[in-house]
Amino acid sequence: MAKAIEQNQSTLDRFIRILAGGACLIIPSYVPVAGWLMLTLLVIGLYLIFSGLSGQCLIYKMLGFKTCK
């Protein structure tokens, strides 16, 4: 049987990540940025949204850190 993925983010942490990820995706639409910066914001934004929706942060997992109880 497959092992369930344990969440390591609190609800507030997840909410902030989703908002910040959305901002990273929207900013290049309104502010002219260099191509490399647009790609960087895209990658960061997608990571933040994915981790916020899943409740699992790979960086937290590597560091053994949790924001949820």
mmCIF file as Biopython writes it, N, C-alpha, C and O atoms, coordinates in Angstrom:
data_model
#
loop_
_atom_site.group_PDB
_atom_site.id
_atom_site.type_symbol
_atom_site.label_atom_id
_atom_site.label_alt_id
_atom_site.label_comp_id
_atom_site.label_asym_id
_atom_site.label_entity_id
_atom_site.label_seq_id
_atom_site.pdbx_PDB_ins_code
_atom_site.Cartn_x
_atom_site.Cartn_y
_atom_site.Cartn_z
_atom_site.occupancy
_atom_site.B_iso_or_equiv
_atom_site.auth_seq_id
_atom_site.auth_asym_id
_atom_site.pdbx_PDB_model_num
ATOM 1   N N  . MET A ? 1  ? 0.843  -1.186 0.000   1.0 0.0 1  A 1 
ATOM 2   C CA . MET A ? 1  ? 0.000  0.000  0.000   1.0 0.0 1  A 1 
ATOM 3   C C  . MET A ? 1  ? 0.889  1.250  0.000   1.0 0.0 1  A 1 
ATOM 4   O O  . MET A ? 1  ? 1.915  1.288  0.679   1.0 0.0 1  A 1 
ATOM 5   N N  . ALA A ? 2  ? 0.497  2.243  -0.745  1.0 0.0 2  A 1 
ATOM 6   C CA . ALA A ? 2  ? 1.292  3.471  -0.875  1.0 0.0 2  A 1 
ATOM 7   C C  . ALA A ? 2  ? 1.240  4.292  0.405   1.0 0.0 2  A 1 
ATOM 8   O O  . ALA A ? 2  ? 0.213  4.365  1.080   1.0 0.0 2  A 1 
ATOM 9   N N  . LYS A ? 3  ? 2.367  4.905  0.717   1.0 0.0 3  A 1 
ATOM 10  C CA . LYS A ? 3  ? 2.457  5.750  1.909   1.0 0.0 3  A 1 
ATOM 11  C C  . LYS A ? 3  ? 1.926  7.141  1.581   1.0 0.0 3  A 1 
ATOM 12  O O  . LYS A ? 3  ? 2.276  7.714  0.549   1.0 0.0 3  A 1 
ATOM 13  N N  . ALA A ? 4  ? 1.081  7.685  2.455   1.0 0.0 4  A 1 
ATOM 14  C CA . ALA A ? 4  ? 0.514  9.025  2.250   1.0 0.0 4  A 1 
ATOM 15  C C  . ALA A ? 4  ? 1.590  10.079 2.456   1.0 0.0 4  A 1 
ATOM 16  O O  . ALA A ? 4  ? 2.450  9.938  3.326   1.0 0.0 4  A 1 
ATOM 17  N N  . ILE A ? 5  ? 1.538  11.120 1.665   1.0 0.0 5  A 1 
ATOM 18  C CA . ILE A ? 5  ? 2.483  12.219 1.794   1.0 0.0 5  A 1 
ATOM 19  C C  . ILE A ? 5  ? 2.056  13.100 2.965   1.0 0.0 5  A 1 
ATOM 20  O O  . ILE A ? 5  ? 0.922  13.575 3.023   1.0 0.0 5  A 1 
ATOM 21  N N  . GLU A ? 6  ? 2.971  13.304 3.880   1.0 0.0 6  A 1 
ATOM 22  C CA . GLU A ? 6  ? 2.679  14.101 5.067   1.0 0.0 6  A 1 
ATOM 23  C C  . GLU A ? 6  ? 2.854  15.589 4.749   1.0 0.0 6  A 1 
ATOM 24  O O  . GLU A ? 6  ? 3.877  16.000 4.203   1.0 0.0 6  A 1 
ATOM 25  N N  . GLN A ? 7  ? 1.857  16.374 5.094   1.0 0.0 7  A 1 
ATOM 26  C CA . GLN A ? 7  ? 1.947  17.817 4.883   1.0 0.0 7  A 1 
ATOM 27  C C  . GLN A ? 7  ? 2.890  18.425 5.908   1.0 0.0 7  A 1 
ATOM 28  O O  . GLN A ? 7  ? 2.941  17.983 7.056   1.0 0.0 7  A 1 
ATOM 29  N N  . ASN A ? 8  ? 3.636  19.442 5.489   1.0 0.0 8  A 1 
ATOM 30  C CA . ASN A ? 8  ? 4.546  20.111 6.414   1.0 0.0 8  A 1 
ATOM 31  C C  . ASN A ? 8  ? 4.354  21.630 6.399   1.0 0.0 8  A 1 
ATOM 32  O O  . ASN A ? 8  ? 5.256  22.381 6.772   1.0 0.0 8  A 1 
ATOM 33  N N  . GLN A ? 9  ? 3.174  22.073 5.964   1.0 0.0 9  A 1 
ATOM 34  C CA . GLN A ? 9  ? 2.870  23.502 5.914   1.0 0.0 9  A 1 
ATOM 35  C C  . GLN A ? 9  ? 1.551  23.775 6.624   1.0 0.0 9  A 1 
ATOM 36  O O  . GLN A ? 9  ? 0.602  22.995 6.536   1.0 0.0 9  A 1 
ATOM 37  N N  . SER A ? 10 ? 1.517  24.907 7.332   1.0 0.0 10 A 1 
ATOM 38  C CA . SER A ? 10 ? 0.279  25.322 7.982   1.0 0.0 10 A 1 
ATOM 39  C C  . SER A ? 10 ? -0.655 25.938 6.937   1.0 0.0 10 A 1 
ATOM 40  O O  . SER A ? 10 ? -0.243 26.212 5.810   1.0 0.0 10 A 1 
ATOM 41  N N  . THR A ? 11 ? -1.887 26.149 7.315   1.0 0.0 11 A 1 
ATOM 42  C CA . THR A ? 11 ? -2.862 26.754 6.415   1.0 0.0 11 A 1 
ATOM 43  C C  . THR A ? 11 ? -2.437 28.160 6.011   1.0 0.0 11 A 1 
ATOM 44  O O  . THR A ? 11 ? -2.568 28.535 4.846   1.0 0.0 11 A 1 
ATOM 45  N N  . LEU A ? 12 ? -1.931 28.938 6.958   1.0 0.0 12 A 1 
ATOM 46  C CA . LEU A ? 12 ? -1.474 30.292 6.656   1.0 0.0 12 A 1 
ATOM 47  C C  . LEU A ? 12 ? -0.292 30.256 5.684   1.0 0.0 12 A 1 
ATOM 48  O O  . LEU A ? 12 ? -0.244 31.040 4.736   1.0 0.0 12 A 1 
ATOM 49  N N  . ASP A ? 13 ? 0.647  29.361 5.913   1.0 0.0 13 A 1 
ATOM 50  C CA . ASP A ? 13 ? 1.809  29.209 5.037   1.0 0.0 13 A 1 
ATOM 51  C C  . ASP A ? 13 ? 1.350  28.867 3.620   1.0 0.0 13 A 1 
ATOM 52  O O  . ASP A ? 13 ? 1.865  29.421 2.648   1.0 0.0 13 A 1 
ATOM 53  N N  . ARG A ? 14 ? 0.401  27.970 3.504   1.0 0.0 14 A 1 
ATOM 54  C CA . ARG A ? 14 ? -0.112 27.567 2.181   1.0 0.0 14 A 1 
ATOM 55  C C  . ARG A ? 14 ? -0.794 28.747 1.485   1.0 0.0 14 A 1 
ATOM 56  O O  . ARG A ? 14 ? -0.585 28.976 0.293   1.0 0.0 14 A 1 
ATOM 57  N N  . PHE A ? 15 ? -1.600 29.488 2.227   1.0 0.0 15 A 1 
ATOM 58  C CA . PHE A ? 15 ? -2.307 30.639 1.667   1.0 0.0 15 A 1 
ATOM 59  C C  . PHE A ? 15 ? -1.323 31.689 1.144   1.0 0.0 15 A 1 
ATOM 60  O O  . PHE A ? 15 ? -1.490 32.213 0.043   1.0 0.0 15 A 1 
ATOM 61  N N  . ILE A ? 16 ? -0.304 31.987 1.939   1.0 0.0 16 A 1 
ATOM 62  C CA . ILE A ? 16 ? 0.708  32.974 1.542   1.0 0.0 16 A 1 
ATOM 63  C C  . ILE A ? 16 ? 1.459  32.502 0.308   1.0 0.0 16 A 1 
ATOM 64  O O  . ILE A ? 16 ? 1.732  33.300 -0.589  1.0 0.0 16 A 1 
ATOM 65  N N  . ARG A ? 17 ? 1.799  31.218 0.245   1.0 0.0 17 A 1 
ATOM 66  C CA . ARG A ? 17 ? 2.505  30.675 -0.921  1.0 0.0 17 A 1 
ATOM 67  C C  . ARG A ? 17 ? 1.668  30.796 -2.193  1.0 0.0 17 A 1 
ATOM 68  O O  . ARG A ? 17 ? 2.197  31.142 -3.250  1.0 0.0 17 A 1 
ATOM 69  N N  . ILE A ? 18 ? 0.384  30.516 -2.102  1.0 0.0 18 A 1 
ATOM 70  C CA . ILE A ? 18 ? -0.483 30.608 -3.280  1.0 0.0 18 A 1 
ATOM 71  C C  . ILE A ? 18 ? -0.585 32.056 -3.746  1.0 0.0 18 A 1 
ATOM 72  O O  . ILE A ? 18 ? -0.524 32.323 -4.946  1.0 0.0 18 A 1 
ATOM 73  N N  . LEU A ? 19 ? -0.741 32.994 -2.813  1.0 0.0 19 A 1 
ATOM 74  C CA . LEU A ? 19 ? -0.798 34.411 -3.184  1.0 0.0 19 A 1 
ATOM 75  C C  . LEU A ? 19 ? 0.519  34.885 -3.798  1.0 0.0 19 A 1 
ATOM 76  O O  . LEU A ? 19 ? 0.517  35.567 -4.823  1.0 0.0 19 A 1 
ATOM 77  N N  . ALA A ? 20 ? 1.637  34.529 -3.176  1.0 0.0 20 A 1 
ATOM 78  C CA . ALA A ? 20 ? 2.941  34.941 -3.690  1.0 0.0 20 A 1 
ATOM 79  C C  . ALA A ? 20 ? 3.219  34.306 -5.048  1.0 0.0 20 A 1 
ATOM 80  O O  . ALA A ? 20 ? 3.772  34.956 -5.935  1.0 0.0 20 A 1 
ATOM 81  N N  . GLY A ? 21 ? 2.844  33.053 -5.213  1.0 0.0 21 A 1 
ATOM 82  C CA . GLY A ? 21 ? 3.028  32.377 -6.500  1.0 0.0 21 A 1 
ATOM 83  C C  . GLY A ? 21 ? 2.203  33.030 -7.591  1.0 0.0 21 A 1 
ATOM 84  O O  . GLY A ? 21 ? 2.674  33.201 -8.716  1.0 0.0 21 A 1 
ATOM 85  N N  . GLY A ? 22 ? 0.969  33.397 -7.262  1.0 0.0 22 A 1 
ATOM 86  C CA . GLY A ? 22 ? 0.126  34.101 -8.230  1.0 0.0 22 A 1 
ATOM 87  C C  . GLY A ? 22 ? 0.723  35.443 -8.613  1.0 0.0 22 A 1 
ATOM 88  O O  . GLY A ? 22 ? 0.689  35.835 -9.779  1.0 0.0 22 A 1 
ATOM 89  N N  . ALA A ? 23 ? 1.269  36.146 -7.632  1.0 0.0 23 A 1 
ATOM 90  C CA . ALA A ? 23 ? 1.910  37.437 -7.914  1.0 0.0 23 A 1 
ATOM 91  C C  . ALA A ? 23 ? 3.106  37.248 -8.843  1.0 0.0 23 A 1 
ATOM 92  O O  . ALA A ? 23 ? 3.306  38.039 -9.765  1.0 0.0 23 A 1 
ATOM 93  N N  . CYS A ? 24 ? 3.895  36.216 -8.609  1.0 0.0 24 A 1 
ATOM 94  C CA . CYS A ? 24 ? 5.059  35.947 -9.471  1.0 0.0 24 A 1 
ATOM 95  C C  . CYS A ? 24 ? 4.639  35.654 -10.907 1.0 0.0 24 A 1 
ATOM 96  O O  . CYS A ? 24 ? 5.376  35.963 -11.843 1.0 0.0 24 A 1 
ATOM 97  N N  . LEU A ? 25 ? 3.473  35.067 -11.085 1.0 0.0 25 A 1 
ATOM 98  C CA . LEU A ? 25 ? 2.994  34.763 -12.432 1.0 0.0 25 A 1 
ATOM 99  C C  . LEU A ? 25 ? 2.357  35.977 -13.107 1.0 0.0 25 A 1 
ATOM 100 O O  . LEU A ? 25 ? 2.399  36.100 -14.332 1.0 0.0 25 A 1 
ATOM 101 N N  . ILE A ? 26 ? 1.768  36.874 -12.315 1.0 0.0 26 A 1 
ATOM 102 C CA . ILE A ? 26 ? 1.059  38.026 -12.881 1.0 0.0 26 A 1 
ATOM 103 C C  . ILE A ? 26 ? 1.992  39.212 -13.139 1.0 0.0 26 A 1 
ATOM 104 O O  . ILE A ? 26 ? 1.788  39.947 -14.105 1.0 0.0 26 A 1 
ATOM 105 N N  . ILE A ? 27 ? 3.001  39.412 -12.305 1.0 0.0 27 A 1 
ATOM 106 C CA . ILE A ? 27 ? 3.890  40.578 -12.419 1.0 0.0 27 A 1 
ATOM 107 C C  . ILE A ? 27 ? 4.450  40.771 -13.828 1.0 0.0 27 A 1 
ATOM 108 O O  . ILE A ? 27 ? 4.408  41.893 -14.333 1.0 0.0 27 A 1 
ATOM 109 N N  . PRO A ? 28 ? 4.973  39.733 -14.490 1.0 0.0 28 A 1 
ATOM 110 C CA . PRO A ? 28 ? 5.536  39.955 -15.835 1.0 0.0 28 A 1 
ATOM 111 C C  . PRO A ? 28 ? 4.517  40.444 -16.861 1.0 0.0 28 A 1 
ATOM 112 O O  . PRO A ? 28 ? 4.902  40.982 -17.898 1.0 0.0 28 A 1 
ATOM 113 N N  . SER A ? 29 ? 3.222  40.267 -16.590 1.0 0.0 29 A 1 
ATOM 114 C CA . SER A ? 29 ? 2.191  40.741 -17.509 1.0 0.0 29 A 1 
ATOM 115 C C  . SER A ? 29 ? 2.036  42.253 -17.475 1.0 0.0 29 A 1 
ATOM 116 O O  . SER A ? 29 ? 1.613  42.859 -18.459 1.0 0.0 29 A 1 
ATOM 117 N N  . TYR A ? 30 ? 2.378  42.864 -16.347 1.0 0.0 30 A 1 
ATOM 118 C CA . TYR A ? 30 ? 2.171  44.296 -16.172 1.0 0.0 30 A 1 
ATOM 119 C C  . TYR A ? 30 ? 3.455  45.114 -16.099 1.0 0.0 30 A 1 
ATOM 120 O O  . TYR A ? 30 ? 3.434  46.326 -16.314 1.0 0.0 30 A 1 
ATOM 121 N N  . VAL A ? 31 ? 4.569  44.458 -15.797 1.0 0.0 31 A 1 
ATOM 122 C CA . VAL A ? 31 ? 5.844  45.157 -15.650 1.0 0.0 31 A 1 
ATOM 123 C C  . VAL A ? 31 ? 6.828  44.574 -16.663 1.0 0.0 31 A 1 
ATOM 124 O O  . VAL A ? 31 ? 7.027  43.360 -16.694 1.0 0.0 31 A 1 
ATOM 125 N N  . PRO A ? 32 ? 7.440  45.410 -17.483 1.0 0.0 32 A 1 
ATOM 126 C CA . PRO A ? 32 ? 8.417  44.863 -18.432 1.0 0.0 32 A 1 
ATOM 127 C C  . PRO A ? 32 ? 9.652  44.330 -17.688 1.0 0.0 32 A 1 
ATOM 128 O O  . PRO A ? 32 ? 10.305 45.060 -16.942 1.0 0.0 32 A 1 
ATOM 129 N N  . VAL A ? 33 ? 9.953  43.058 -17.906 1.0 0.0 33 A 1 
ATOM 130 C CA . VAL A ? 33 ? 11.111 42.432 -17.263 1.0 0.0 33 A 1 
ATOM 131 C C  . VAL A ? 33 ? 11.931 41.697 -18.321 1.0 0.0 33 A 1 
ATOM 132 O O  . VAL A ? 33 ? 11.427 41.345 -19.388 1.0 0.0 33 A 1 
ATOM 133 N N  . ALA A ? 34 ? 13.192 41.475 -18.003 1.0 0.0 34 A 1 
ATOM 134 C CA . ALA A ? 34 ? 14.082 40.744 -18.908 1.0 0.0 34 A 1 
ATOM 135 C C  . ALA A ? 34 ? 13.615 39.291 -19.030 1.0 0.0 34 A 1 
ATOM 136 O O  . ALA A ? 34 ? 12.917 38.777 -18.156 1.0 0.0 34 A 1 
ATOM 137 N N  . GLY A ? 35 ? 14.006 38.648 -20.112 1.0 0.0 35 A 1 
ATOM 138 C CA . GLY A ? 35 ? 13.598 37.266 -20.359 1.0 0.0 35 A 1 
ATOM 139 C C  . GLY A ? 35 ? 14.004 36.314 -19.261 1.0 0.0 35 A 1 
ATOM 140 O O  . GLY A ? 35 ? 13.217 35.453 -18.869 1.0 0.0 35 A 1 
ATOM 141 N N  . TRP A ? 36 ? 15.235 36.451 -18.749 1.0 0.0 36 A 1 
ATOM 142 C CA . TRP A ? 36 ? 15.699 35.549 -17.691 1.0 0.0 36 A 1 
ATOM 143 C C  . TRP A ? 36 ? 14.919 35.768 -16.401 1.0 0.0 36 A 1 
ATOM 144 O O  . TRP A ? 36 ? 14.663 34.820 -15.660 1.0 0.0 36 A 1 
ATOM 145 N N  . LEU A ? 37 ? 14.540 37.016 -16.131 1.0 0.0 37 A 1 
ATOM 146 C CA . LEU A ? 37 ? 13.772 37.303 -14.924 1.0 0.0 37 A 1 
ATOM 147 C C  . LEU A ? 37 ? 12.352 36.760 -15.052 1.0 0.0 37 A 1 
ATOM 148 O O  . LEU A ? 37 ? 11.778 36.271 -14.079 1.0 0.0 37 A 1 
ATOM 149 N N  . MET A ? 38 ? 11.793 36.848 -16.244 1.0 0.0 38 A 1 
ATOM 150 C CA . MET A ? 38 ? 10.454 36.307 -16.472 1.0 0.0 38 A 1 
ATOM 151 C C  . MET A ? 38 ? 10.449 34.797 -16.247 1.0 0.0 38 A 1 
ATOM 152 O O  . MET A ? 38 ? 9.531  34.264 -15.624 1.0 0.0 38 A 1 
ATOM 153 N N  . LEU A ? 39 ? 11.469 34.112 -16.751 1.0 0.0 39 A 1 
ATOM 154 C CA . LEU A ? 39 ? 11.570 32.669 -16.563 1.0 0.0 39 A 1 
ATOM 155 C C  . LEU A ? 39 ? 11.753 32.324 -15.087 1.0 0.0 39 A 1 
ATOM 156 O O  . LEU A ? 39 ? 11.154 31.369 -14.594 1.0 0.0 39 A 1 
ATOM 157 N N  . THR A ? 40 ? 12.572 33.093 -14.386 1.0 0.0 40 A 1 
ATOM 158 C CA . THR A ? 40 ? 12.793 32.867 -12.961 1.0 0.0 40 A 1 
ATOM 159 C C  . THR A ? 40 ? 11.497 33.042 -12.172 1.0 0.0 40 A 1 
ATOM 160 O O  . THR A ? 40 ? 11.170 32.222 -11.313 1.0 0.0 40 A 1 
ATOM 161 N N  . LEU A ? 41 ? 10.759 34.120 -12.469 1.0 0.0 41 A 1 
ATOM 162 C CA . LEU A ? 41 ? 9.478  34.346 -11.785 1.0 0.0 41 A 1 
ATOM 163 C C  . LEU A ? 41 ? 8.478  33.246 -12.107 1.0 0.0 41 A 1 
ATOM 164 O O  . LEU A ? 41 ? 7.699  32.848 -11.240 1.0 0.0 41 A 1 
ATOM 165 N N  . LEU A ? 42 ? 8.487  32.755 -13.327 1.0 0.0 42 A 1 
ATOM 166 C CA . LEU A ? 42 ? 7.590  31.670 -13.719 1.0 0.0 42 A 1 
ATOM 167 C C  . LEU A ? 42 ? 7.886  30.404 -12.916 1.0 0.0 42 A 1 
ATOM 168 O O  . LEU A ? 42 ? 6.967  29.772 -12.395 1.0 0.0 42 A 1 
ATOM 169 N N  . VAL A ? 43 ? 9.149  30.036 -12.813 1.0 0.0 43 A 1 
ATOM 170 C CA . VAL A ? 43 ? 9.530  28.826 -12.077 1.0 0.0 43 A 1 
ATOM 171 C C  . VAL A ? 43 ? 9.198  28.975 -10.591 1.0 0.0 43 A 1 
ATOM 172 O O  . VAL A ? 43 ? 8.626  28.068 -9.988  1.0 0.0 43 A 1 
ATOM 173 N N  . ILE A ? 44 ? 9.552  30.108 -10.008 1.0 0.0 44 A 1 
ATOM 174 C CA . ILE A ? 44 ? 9.267  30.339 -8.587  1.0 0.0 44 A 1 
ATOM 175 C C  . ILE A ? 44 ? 7.757  30.347 -8.344  1.0 0.0 44 A 1 
ATOM 176 O O  . ILE A ? 44 ? 7.277  29.744 -7.384  1.0 0.0 44 A 1 
ATOM 177 N N  . GLY A ? 45 ? 7.017  31.025 -9.207  1.0 0.0 45 A 1 
ATOM 178 C CA . GLY A ? 45 ? 5.564  31.092 -9.060  1.0 0.0 45 A 1 
ATOM 179 C C  . GLY A ? 45 ? 4.911  29.726 -9.136  1.0 0.0 45 A 1 
ATOM 180 O O  . GLY A ? 45 ? 4.039  29.407 -8.328  1.0 0.0 45 A 1 
ATOM 181 N N  . LEU A ? 46 ? 5.323  28.922 -10.093 1.0 0.0 46 A 1 
ATOM 182 C CA . LEU A ? 46 ? 4.755  27.579 -10.222 1.0 0.0 46 A 1 
ATOM 183 C C  . LEU A ? 46 ? 5.100  26.713 -9.017  1.0 0.0 46 A 1 
ATOM 184 O O  . LEU A ? 46 ? 4.256  25.961 -8.532  1.0 0.0 46 A 1 
ATOM 185 N N  . TYR A ? 47 ? 6.338  26.814 -8.532  1.0 0.0 47 A 1 
ATOM 186 C CA . TYR A ? 47 ? 6.728  26.043 -7.346  1.0 0.0 47 A 1 
ATOM 187 C C  . TYR A ? 47 ? 5.900  26.461 -6.127  1.0 0.0 47 A 1 
ATOM 188 O O  . TYR A ? 47 ? 5.420  25.609 -5.380  1.0 0.0 47 A 1 
ATOM 189 N N  . LEU A ? 48 ? 5.734  27.774 -5.929  1.0 0.0 48 A 1 
ATOM 190 C CA . LEU A ? 48 ? 4.972  28.251 -4.775  1.0 0.0 48 A 1 
ATOM 191 C C  . LEU A ? 48 ? 3.517  27.804 -4.844  1.0 0.0 48 A 1 
ATOM 192 O O  . LEU A ? 48 ? 2.951  27.383 -3.835  1.0 0.0 48 A 1 
ATOM 193 N N  . ILE A ? 49 ? 2.911  27.890 -6.016  1.0 0.0 49 A 1 
ATOM 194 C CA . ILE A ? 49 ? 1.520  27.463 -6.157  1.0 0.0 49 A 1 
ATOM 195 C C  . ILE A ? 49 ? 1.396  25.956 -5.936  1.0 0.0 49 A 1 
ATOM 196 O O  . ILE A ? 49 ? 0.502  25.504 -5.221  1.0 0.0 49 A 1 
ATOM 197 N N  . PHE A ? 50 ? 2.293  25.178 -6.551  1.0 0.0 50 A 1 
ATOM 198 C CA . PHE A ? 50 ? 2.244  23.727 -6.377  1.0 0.0 50 A 1 
ATOM 199 C C  . PHE A ? 50 ? 2.427  23.341 -4.907  1.0 0.0 50 A 1 
ATOM 200 O O  . PHE A ? 50 ? 1.666  22.526 -4.385  1.0 0.0 50 A 1 
ATOM 201 N N  . SER A ? 51 ? 3.418  23.914 -4.244  1.0 0.0 51 A 1 
ATOM 202 C CA . SER A ? 51 ? 3.654  23.549 -2.848  1.0 0.0 51 A 1 
ATOM 203 C C  . SER A ? 51 ? 2.517  24.039 -1.950  1.0 0.0 51 A 1 
ATOM 204 O O  . SER A ? 51 ? 2.170  23.381 -0.970  1.0 0.0 51 A 1 
ATOM 205 N N  . GLY A ? 52 ? 1.937  25.196 -2.286  1.0 0.0 52 A 1 
ATOM 206 C CA . GLY A ? 52 ? 0.809  25.694 -1.499  1.0 0.0 52 A 1 
ATOM 207 C C  . GLY A ? 52 ? -0.421 24.819 -1.633  1.0 0.0 52 A 1 
ATOM 208 O O  . GLY A ? 52 ? -1.126 24.577 -0.652  1.0 0.0 52 A 1 
ATOM 209 N N  . LEU A ? 53 ? -0.682 24.345 -2.835  1.0 0.0 53 A 1 
ATOM 210 C CA . LEU A ? 53 ? -1.846 23.478 -3.046  1.0 0.0 53 A 1 
ATOM 211 C C  . LEU A ? 53 ? -1.646 22.085 -2.451  1.0 0.0 53 A 1 
ATOM 212 O O  . LEU A ? 53 ? -2.589 21.490 -1.929  1.0 0.0 53 A 1 
ATOM 213 N N  . SER A ? 54 ? -0.431 21.571 -2.528  1.0 0.0 54 A 1 
ATOM 214 C CA . SER A ? 54 ? -0.172 20.219 -2.031  1.0 0.0 54 A 1 
ATOM 215 C C  . SER A ? 54 ? 0.089  20.180 -0.521  1.0 0.0 54 A 1 
ATOM 216 O O  . SER A ? 54 ? -0.138 19.155 0.122   1.0 0.0 54 A 1 
ATOM 217 N N  . GLY A ? 55 ? 0.566  21.293 0.044   1.0 0.0 55 A 1 
ATOM 218 C CA . GLY A ? 55 ? 0.891  21.320 1.467   1.0 0.0 55 A 1 
ATOM 219 C C  . GLY A ? 55 ? 2.235  20.692 1.771   1.0 0.0 55 A 1 
ATOM 220 O O  . GLY A ? 55 ? 2.576  20.488 2.936   1.0 0.0 55 A 1 
ATOM 221 N N  . GLN A ? 56 ? 2.992  20.387 0.751   1.0 0.0 56 A 1 
ATOM 222 C CA . GLN A ? 56 ? 4.291  19.727 0.907   1.0 0.0 56 A 1 
ATOM 223 C C  . GLN A ? 56 ? 5.377  20.571 0.272   1.0 0.0 56 A 1 
ATOM 224 O O  . GLN A ? 56 ? 5.346  20.814 -0.934  1.0 0.0 56 A 1 
ATOM 225 N N  . CYS A ? 57 ? 6.338  21.020 1.066   1.0 0.0 57 A 1 
ATOM 226 C CA . CYS A ? 57 ? 7.458  21.810 0.570   1.0 0.0 57 A 1 
ATOM 227 C C  . CYS A ? 57 ? 8.712  20.944 0.603   1.0 0.0 57 A 1 
ATOM 228 O O  . CYS A ? 57 ? 9.091  20.435 1.658   1.0 0.0 57 A 1 
ATOM 229 N N  . LEU A ? 58 ? 9.353  20.777 -0.544  1.0 0.0 58 A 1 
ATOM 230 C CA . LEU A ? 58 ? 10.547 19.941 -0.610  1.0 0.0 58 A 1 
ATOM 231 C C  . LEU A ? 58 ? 11.709 20.539 0.167   1.0 0.0 58 A 1 
ATOM 232 O O  . LEU A ? 58 ? 12.513 19.806 0.744   1.0 0.0 58 A 1 
ATOM 233 N N  . ILE A ? 59 ? 11.805 21.861 0.187   1.0 0.0 59 A 1 
ATOM 234 C CA . ILE A ? 59 ? 12.873 22.520 0.944   1.0 0.0 59 A 1 
ATOM 235 C C  . ILE A ? 59 ? 12.668 22.291 2.441   1.0 0.0 59 A 1 
ATOM 236 O O  . ILE A ? 59 ? 13.622 21.991 3.160   1.0 0.0 59 A 1 
ATOM 237 N N  . TYR A ? 60 ? 11.422 22.431 2.916   1.0 0.0 60 A 1 
ATOM 238 C CA . TYR A ? 60 ? 11.129 22.145 4.321   1.0 0.0 60 A 1 
ATOM 239 C C  . TYR A ? 60 ? 11.492 20.691 4.647   1.0 0.0 60 A 1 
ATOM 240 O O  . TYR A ? 60 ? 12.068 20.409 5.698   1.0 0.0 60 A 1 
ATOM 241 N N  . LYS A ? 61 ? 11.153 19.784 3.749   1.0 0.0 61 A 1 
ATOM 242 C CA . LYS A ? 61 ? 11.411 18.367 3.979   1.0 0.0 61 A 1 
ATOM 243 C C  . LYS A ? 61 ? 12.909 18.103 4.096   1.0 0.0 61 A 1 
ATOM 244 O O  . LYS A ? 61 ? 13.335 17.355 4.976   1.0 0.0 61 A 1 
ATOM 245 N N  . MET A ? 62 ? 13.710 18.704 3.225   1.0 0.0 62 A 1 
ATOM 246 C CA . MET A ? 62 ? 15.169 18.518 3.280   1.0 0.0 62 A 1 
ATOM 247 C C  . MET A ? 62 ? 15.751 19.052 4.586   1.0 0.0 62 A 1 
ATOM 248 O O  . MET A ? 62 ? 16.698 18.484 5.130   1.0 0.0 62 A 1 
ATOM 249 N N  . LEU A ? 63 ? 15.174 20.157 5.088   1.0 0.0 63 A 1 
ATOM 250 C CA . LEU A ? 63 ? 15.676 20.775 6.310   1.0 0.0 63 A 1 
ATOM 251 C C  . LEU A ? 63 ? 15.027 20.211 7.579   1.0 0.0 63 A 1 
ATOM 252 O O  . LEU A ? 63 ? 15.430 20.556 8.690   1.0 0.0 63 A 1 
ATOM 253 N N  . GLY A ? 64 ? 14.024 19.345 7.412   1.0 0.0 64 A 1 
ATOM 254 C CA . GLY A ? 64 ? 13.327 18.789 8.562   1.0 0.0 64 A 1 
ATOM 255 C C  . GLY A ? 64 ? 12.472 19.806 9.290   1.0 0.0 64 A 1 
ATOM 256 O O  . GLY A ? 64 ? 12.340 19.745 10.512  1.0 0.0 64 A 1 
ATOM 257 N N  . PHE A ? 65 ? 11.890 20.741 8.552   1.0 0.0 65 A 1 
ATOM 258 C CA . PHE A ? 65 ? 11.156 21.867 9.119   1.0 0.0 65 A 1 
ATOM 259 C C  . PHE A ? 65 ? 9.668  21.691 8.838   1.0 0.0 65 A 1 
ATOM 260 O O  . PHE A ? 65 ? 9.295  21.218 7.764   1.0 0.0 65 A 1 
ATOM 261 N N  . LYS A ? 66 ? 8.810  22.066 9.792   1.0 0.0 66 A 1 
ATOM 262 C CA . LYS A ? 66 ? 7.354  22.007 9.626   1.0 0.0 66 A 1 
ATOM 263 C C  . LYS A ? 66 ? 6.752  23.290 10.182  1.0 0.0 66 A 1 
ATOM 264 O O  . LYS A ? 66 ? 7.208  23.807 11.202  1.0 0.0 66 A 1 
ATOM 265 N N  . THR A ? 67 ? 5.715  23.806 9.499   1.0 0.0 67 A 1 
ATOM 266 C CA . THR A ? 67 ? 4.985  24.942 10.045  1.0 0.0 67 A 1 
ATOM 267 C C  . THR A ? 67 ? 3.610  24.524 10.542  1.0 0.0 67 A 1 
ATOM 268 O O  . THR A ? 67 ? 2.878  25.339 11.103  1.0 0.0 67 A 1 
ATOM 269 N N  . CYS A ? 68 ? 3.255  23.265 10.341  1.0 0.0 68 A 1 
ATOM 270 C CA . CYS A ? 68 ? 1.963  22.792 10.849  1.0 0.0 68 A 1 
ATOM 271 C C  . CYS A ? 68 ? 2.179  22.015 12.138  1.0 0.0 68 A 1 
ATOM 272 O O  . CYS A ? 68 ? 3.291  21.594 12.456  1.0 0.0 68 A 1 
ATOM 273 N N  . LYS A ? 69 ? 1.088  21.838 12.870  1.0 0.0 69 A 1 
ATOM 274 C CA . LYS A ? 69 ? 1.168  21.126 14.150  1.0 0.0 69 A 1 
ATOM 275 C C  . LYS A ? 69 ? 0.789  19.687 13.980  1.0 0.0 69 A 1 
ATOM 276 O O  . LYS A ? 69 ? 0.797  18.929 14.950  1.0 0.0 69 A 1 
#
